[in-house]
Amino acid sequence: MKTTLITGASSGIGEAFARKLASQGENVLLVARSEDKLIALCSELGRTYNIKAQHVALDLTEDDAPTKLFEEAKERGLEVELLINNAGFGSMGDFTTLELERELEMIDLNIKSLVALTHLFLKPMRERERGAIINVASTAGFQPVPYMTTYAATKAFVLSFSDALWEENRAHGITVMALCPGVTDTNFFAASEMERPPMRISQTPEQVVATALSGLKRGRGHIISGWTNYLMTEAERLVPRSVVTRIAGKALRPKKQ
């Protein structure tokens, strides 16, 4: 059965993807840690749109989680036509004051799990010569971001990784795309114990999803959601990297108590 697999699907951008794709008649396999939320969402989507909505409650930071998810999808007879790697979190503060275990856990989820899932599900897509993958990056991936050091670096990896895979796979009928949202109205900052960046216009998850699906139809290697985010990212290319980094550091430097 053809299916879209969405990680981090219990809220925010992941939930918005699930609702939009279900409304278009797509079957979905939703993945997150919160089983109660997944059960409620799957029940609602299946009832409302008459599609098959399934879930797997899983912590993707665990070493064997991507393989478990791949095998579970195969056992259920699901043919993943679209993989959306949305699960992730961030941190904010002076790097030396942040918990090392939490920073390494972020790398495991934002990079290690994403790479593993992409590798596992991309291989059968190549065999079928069709499919698509959306990796959720961030506008933070276009520059170094002091006081969001590890998070921005993980998103820079996702952006570069996805752009490279776009080129490797486009001749095989497969699109790999990095989605780069800016500030979005989700619980991301609260869940990551981060403050919202100052003076940034936010988008709704639904706006971000609309941008992503439009970019996917056009076969884009990456897409930035929101014109203000796009213009800001383009403007940064005209300024020395050191200057951009200093400006970001000044804006995000923690206030002295």
Helices and strands as residue ranges (DSSP letters): E 2-7, H 12-23, E 28-32, H 35-49, E 53-57, H 65-75, E 79-85, G 95-97, H 100-107, I 108-113, H 114-128, E 131-136, G 139-142, H 149-169, G 170-172, E 174-180, H 188-191, H 205-217, E 222-224, H 227-236, H 241-252
